[in-house]
Structures are given as structure tokens and as C-alpha cells.
Amino acid sequence: MIKKGETISVEEFDGYAVVTLNRPREMNSISLAMTGELEDCFLGLEKNDSINAIMLTGGELVFSAGMDIKEMNELSDEQIEEYFQAVSRYLIKIYSCKKPLVAAVGGIALGGGFNLVTVCDIIVASESAIFGHPEIKFGLNPLFYPLMNIVGMSKAKEVIMLGEPLGAHEALRIGLVNRVVSPENLMTESLKIVKELAGHSPKALSAVKRISEIAPKLDKAAAIEMEIGTSALLFLSAELRSDLRNTLQKTKENKA
């Protein structure tokens, strides 16, 4: 099923969804309308029990050129606070999504487009991908926190303060992206990952996302206790017990 909005399209499949930025004439620049549609979209997908994983892309040619500069330039002083609150809301909604999110990045992902990439869980980049925060050169502060959590404090400062573009292979070298593939394989490889995620336990995936957010803030003992405690809660699931019994039975049959 395909749902088309003003600025995005959403395709729902068996266990996963593909969200595509759809402003090709504007190089998928992020307008206020797009932030609202993305916020509503992820709110709906998170509540949809038939969707276990999500892919976010701008297509093979361009991910996003960033925020819609033309729209920003037309903001009155009275509209600025509301505008940036809307940007904050949509990024928080995506960043806090309980379901795993794969970004498939082809072409440029600049400024606000780069921000959107960094709030995803797994990033697959085409060899054509270019990442960057040119807004620092115009006097705006790029989004630091999500990038820091991916590449570390020192490298995040370098990327943001210099504002120089990063190619796909450099992005892979510094740990910004998980995989680099040829342009023609971007969608195939990204969908392969999303489909694999969709086949895993939704509760376990959600637990992993929660642990990844909390564990780094704890000391060693507290982190291990939290993770093992989460395992204990998951082990109480009748579904998990059933899967384990089936796995053991298949192992016995293969040995026979």
C-alpha cells in the first residue's frame, strides 16, 4: 500500500515500511510541511503493530539538500520560534522511534538532511553520497548531539566546525555510515537490511534501542544489570520460550 502526502510517500510491506522524501524539484529540501508529515508518519508507523522496521530515503539520486532556505528566508520574526519548534519536534519523534530505522542515502545529505540521517539507527550510503554541514558558514549551529553519538566528540566537532563535505568512503572510515554500496545497489542492500530487521522480535529490537540510549550513561555494573534485567523480562515471554523450544527441536532433528 502506498500513501502519498504533499512532501513524502509511504509504502507499507509485510513487516516494514519505506518512507521516501518526495520534493524532487527542490532536491528534497525539508519544508515546514515536510517536518509535519514526517512527524505524523513516524507517529503512525510506531503505533502500527504490523510494521517492525522502517527505511527512510530520498531515492537514489539525492537524499536531501537540507532545510528549505527559500521558506526560511520568508519567515517573519514572529514565526521563527514556532518554525524551529516544529523542526525540533519532528527530529525528536524520529530519533526516539522505538522501531529500527535504516537510512538509505544517495547523493547529497546536507544541513538539515544530514541531521535527518544522524537520527537513524543504521546508515547505508551510496558511493555517490556526500554529507556536510555548510550552515556553519552562514552563521547557524548544526545539530551536534546525534552526530557526536555516532562518531564521537572530537570528530563531530571537526565535521561541524569546519563544515567541509564528506564523501561516502570517508564517512565509512570515521564510522558515520555502516555500509557503502554502488549507486545501483543502494535500494537493494538497504531493503535487505530492513527486511532482516523486520524478521526479528519487535520487543527485542525495541529493547536494544532503549539499551543503546541508556547504557552509555550508566557505570559498568549498572549497565550490565540493566541489560541482563532486560533479558530476564524478555525471557518471560511465552513467544520467546516457544521459539527456543522450536529451535531445540529442529537441532535435535538435524542431528538425528
N, C-alpha and C positions, 0 to 999 in steps of 0.2 A: 504494500500500500504506500502510495506517495502522497505526501501533504505538502502543498506549495504555499508559502507565505509571500509577503511582499519582498523579503530580502533573503530568505533561506528556503531550502526544501528538505523534507524529512522522509526517508524511506525506511519502513519497518519490515524486517525479515523475521525468520524463525530464531528468536533469541537475541537479536541485535538490531541496532538502528544505525543508519548513516545520515548524518546531518551535514548538508552542503551549503556553504555560503554562496549566495546567488545574486551578486551585483557585478556581473562580468564587465559591463561598460565602465564601472568605477573601480575596477581591479579589486573587487570585493572589499572596498573600504567600509569601515564599520560606522554606520549611521546610528542615530538615536533609535530609529525604527528597528534596526537590526539588533541592538542590545536588548530591546524589549522582546523581540521574537525569540532570541536565543534564551533569555531568562525563562520565558513561558515554556519553550520547547523542553529545556532540561528539567524544569519542574514537572512537566507531564511525563517525560521518559523515566524519571526517577520513581514516579508513582506507578508506572506500568510494570506489573509483575511478569509480563511476557518478554520484557527486554532486560537482558543481563549485561550487555556491553554496548558501548557507543563508539562510533567513529566520527570524527569531525574533520572536514576537509574543505578546501576551496576549489578542488578539482586538480587536474594535472598541471595546468599552466601557471596558476597563481593562487597562493593561499590568501593573503590579504595585504594590501598596501598600507594598512594602518587605519587610524581614525579618519573620518570624513572631514578633511581640512576645510573644504568649502562650507560645510554645515557649521563647523566650529567657528569659522570666521564671521558668521552671521549671527552668532549668539549675542544677545544683549547682556549687560551686566547683571540684570535680574535673573537671567536664565542660566548663568554659569554654574551656580551651586547645584541646581536641580539636574543639569546635564551630567556633571561629574558624579553625582549620587547615583544616577542611572547606570553609568559605566561601572561604578563600584559594585552595584547590586548584581549585574549580570556576570561579572567576573567571579564574585564570591559564590554565586549559585553554581557555576560550572566547576570551580575549584573545590567546592565542598560536596559535589555529587558523590553519592555512595557507590555508584557503579563505575567500573573501569572505563577510562576514556582514552582512545587512541587518536592521535593527530596524524593525518596524512598530509605532508607538506610538500607541495610542488611550487617552484618559483619563489617569489618574494614573500617574506613574512616580516614586515617592518613595523616598528612602533607598536600601535595597538594590536596589530596582527601578531607580532612577536609575543606580546603579553598573552594573547589568547592561546598560543602554542604552549607557553610555560605553565598554564594551569591544567594541562592534560597529563595523563599518567605515563603513557608510552608514546614516543615521537618517532615516526618513520619519515625520513627525508629523501626526496628525490635528489639525484646528483645536481639538479638544476636549482635546488633550494638556496636561498640567501636570507640570512637572519640579520637583524640590526635594529639599533635604537637611534635613528638620526634625530629624534626630537630633542635630545640633549643639546644639539647645536642650535636649536631655536629657543632655548631657554626653558624647556619643560623637563621635569624629572621623569624618567622611565620607571616602570614598575620593577622594583628591586627584589622583593621578598620571594616570589616564586622562582625567579632565576637563581637566586642565591641557594635555595634549597636543592636545585639541580646541580649546579656547577661549583658551589662553594663561594665563600665570601670574597676571596681575593680575585678570582676570575670574574665573578659577577660585577665587581667594581670596575674591572678593566673593560669589560664589554660595554657597560653602561656609560662610564665616564668618557671613554674615547669615542664611542658612537660609530665605530668602524664596522662595516659589514663582515659577516662570517659566512663562508661557503659551507656546503654540506659536510665535506670531509674534515674541515677544521672543527665544525660543530660536533662531529663524532669524536674527534680526538679529545676535546675538553669535556666530553660526557653530556653535552646538551641534548643530543639525539641518540636514540637506541640503535637505529639501523639506517644505512644509506643504500639506496637501490637505484637502478636505472629508471629514467622517467617512465618508460613503458611498463615497468613492473611496480610502480608506486601503489596503485589501487589493489593489484593482486596480492602483494605482500601485506599491505595494511588490512585488507579484508581477511586474509588468512589468520592474522593475529586476533582480530576481533571475533572471528568465528570460534577460535580456540578458547578465548576468554568466555564466550557465551556458553560453552560446554561445561565450564567449571561451576562449582557450588556458588550461588549468589551470596549466601551468608558468609562463606569463607573469603570471597573476594572483598566483600564489604569490610570484613574483619581486618584483612590485610591493609586496606586503605586507612582504616582507623588507627591501626598499629603504627603505620608509617608516619602518621601525623603526631602521635602522642609519644611513642618510644624515644625519639631523639631528645625529648625534653626531660626524660627521667634519668636517674642514676642506673647503674648496671643491674643491681638487684631488683629494683622496681620495674625496670623494663622487662626482664626475664619473667618475673612474677606475673606481670600483666599479660605477656604473650602466652605463657603456659595456662594461665587462668582462662584466657580466651579459648584455647584448645579444649579445655575441660568443658566449657559451655557448649562448644560446637559438638563435642563428643556425645553430649546428652541427646543430640538429635536422632530421632528414630530413622530418618532418611540416611544419615551417615552410617549408622550401625548396619542398616540393610545393605548399603553399598560395600561395606567391609566384608560382610558375610558372602556377598556375591563374588567379590574378588578372591576370597579364600577358596570358595567352591570351584571357581574357574582354575585357580592354581593347582588344586588337587586333581581336577580332571585332565589338565595338561600333563601332569606328572604320571598319570595312570597309563 
